[in-house]
Amino acid sequence: MGSMAGAKLALMKRAMGFVPAGFFFPFVGRPLQEACGAQRLRGGGSGGGEELGEAMSGELVAKKLRLSHLKWCLRVTNLGVGLLAVKCKDLRSLDLSYLPITDKCLPSIFELQYLEDLVLEGCFGIDDDSLSTFKHGCKSLKKLEISSCQDISHVGLSVLASCSEGCLEQLVLSYGSPVTLALADSLEKLPTLQSIKLDGCLVTCAGLKSIGKLVLP
């Protein structure tokens, strides 16, 4: 297996396991893909999986990785995500959907100076208090997805507005808290917001009217 120093994209949806040694050590029982420019590496089959720890270890991947999709990698915890943030300083897009993480790993993520797109869909350990970690930085973040995070309400969005320093352009809140007047007021505090996604949310009349004032010229 050749050098992967030019890797810019890692897709690891539903990979079966990770441990800190060697940065990542996937046991590939489900599809694992590593895209390096025009090349693709496929690990694993029904027979038990290939050890890719050395190929993906340390600085080979860390120097160039721009996109990391870890959706449904259920054994990735705060430690793994924190290590990813420390190793991969050039990350632009990070998908942590449905990972069993809490706000303990967020400070490391928000120190990524180039991060533009963060997906925390279905991360049930993320709540209102978690959004206060925005104060650690992440001035480059343009899109945040916190859909299906049932413990995030207008209170957390108000905290987000006070900490985001006017960078957010897109916010995805689908299947989350009800769209009330209080939530709409919180969104109004995000001056650079251009797009709001509220699929599957319960919408009150007062909330709908207030949202309408935000999107109408």
N, C-alpha and C positions, 0 to 999 in steps of 0.2 A: 504494500500500500504506500503510495507516494506521499510527499509532503502536502499538508493541508494549510499551509501558512496563509494562503489567500482566501480562506473561507470567509464568506460574508453572511451566510444564511444557515441556520440550524432549525430543522423541523423535527420535533421529538414528541409529537402527539401520542399519548398512551404508551410511551416507553415504560418498561416495567420496573426499573429501579435505578437509583443513583446513590453513590456514596462519595464522600469528600475526596478520597484518594484519587490522584490523577485527574483532578478537576471534575470530569464526568466519567462514570464507568457504567454505561447502560447494559443491562441484560436484555437483549432484544428479543422479546417474545411477541411483540407487535411491531408494526412498521416503524422504522427509524430511518430518516433520510438526512443526509448532509449534502447541501448543495454548494458547490464551489465553482462559481462561474457557470460554464456550460456542462460541468461534470456532475454526476450524482452518484453517491455511494449508497448502496442498500445493504443494511445489516440484518441478519437473522432470517430464520425460516422456522418451520414447525419443529425442527430438530434441536432447538435450544439456544441459539444465539451466538454471535461472534463478539469477542471482547474488543471494543473500540476505544478503551480507555487511553492507551498510549497515543493513538492517532488524533484523539481530540483533546489531549492533555495540555495543560498550561498555556504557554504563550503562543503555540501554533494557531489555536483558534482565537485566543483572547485578543490578539493584535488587530484582527480584521473583522470580527463578527459584528454585523450590523443588525440583523434580525434574529430573534430567538422566539420560537413558538413552543411552549411547554404545556399546552392545553391537555388536561386530563392525565398528566404525569403525576399520579396520586402519591408517589413516594418522595416527591420533591418537597422539601420542607423549608422553613425559614433559613436554615443553614445553607442549603443548596442555592437558594435564590440570592442570598447575601454574597456567597462566593462567586456566583455568576456576575453580579454587579461589580465586584472588586476586580475580577479578571478581565471583564469585557468592557473597557472604558468607552468604546466607540458605538455602543448599542444605540440604535435609533428607534427600534420597535421591539416591544416585549409583551408577549401574551402569556399570562399566568392563570388563565381561566380554570376554575374548579380545583385549584391547588389548595391543600390544607395549610394555608399560611395565615399569619396574623400581621399586625402592624410592626412586629419586631424586625422584619426584613425591609420595610419601606424606607427607612432613612438611607440605607445603602443604595436603593434604587433611585431615590430622589437626588443623590449626589452625581448621577450620570449626566454630564453636562450637555450631551447631544440627544438625549432621549426625547422623542417627539410623540410617540404613540404607546400608551400603556393600557393593557386590557386586564381587568381584575374581575371579569364576569364570574359570578357564582363563587367568589371567594368569601365564604360565610364567616370567616374570622375577621373580616374587615368591617368596621363600624364607623360611627360618627367620629369617635375619638381618633381613629386611625388617620383621618384626613388632615389632622393637625400636623402630621409629619411633613406636609408640604413646606413648612417653614424651613426645612433643611435645604431647600433649593429647588432644583428641577425647573429652572426658568425657561427651558427650551420646550417643555411639554405643551403640545398643541391639541392632542386628543386623549381623553380619558374615558374608558368604558367601565362602569361599575354597575352594569345591569345584573338583576337577580341577586343583588346584595341587600337583603331585607332589613338589615340593621343600619342602613344609611338613610337618614331623613333630611328634612330641611335644616336641621341643626348642623349636621355635618357639612352640608353644602354652604352654609354661612361661614363655617370655619374654612372651607376650601376657598371661598371667595376672598377671605382676608389674607390667605397665605399664598395664593397662586401668582400674585404680582402681575396680573393682566396678561397672561400668556395663553390661556386655554381658548381654543376656537371651536372645538367639538366636544360635546358631552353626551354620553349614552347612559340613560337611566332606565332602560326598558325593564319591565317586570319587577319594578322596585316599589318604593313608597308612593302613596297616593299623591296626585298632583293637586295640591291645595294652594290657597292664597299665600301661605307662609313659604311654600317651596318656590313659587313663582317669584316672590320677593327676594329669596336667596339667589336665584338665577340672575336677577336684575343687577346684582352686585358684581357680575362677571362681565366687564365692559367689552372684552374682545370676543365674547361668545358669538359664534355665527350659526351653529347648528345644535339642536337639541333633539334627541331621539327618546320618545316616551312610549314605545310600543308596549301594550299589555298592562299599562298603568291605569289604576282607577283615577278618573279625572272628575273633579268637582266643578260646578258651574263657575264659582269664583276663581278657581285656579285656571280654568280655560280662558276666562276673560282677561286675566292678568297676563297669561302667556301670549295671548293675542296682541296685547299692547307691546310686548317685547319684539314680536316678529313683524309688526306692521310699521311702515315708515312714519 
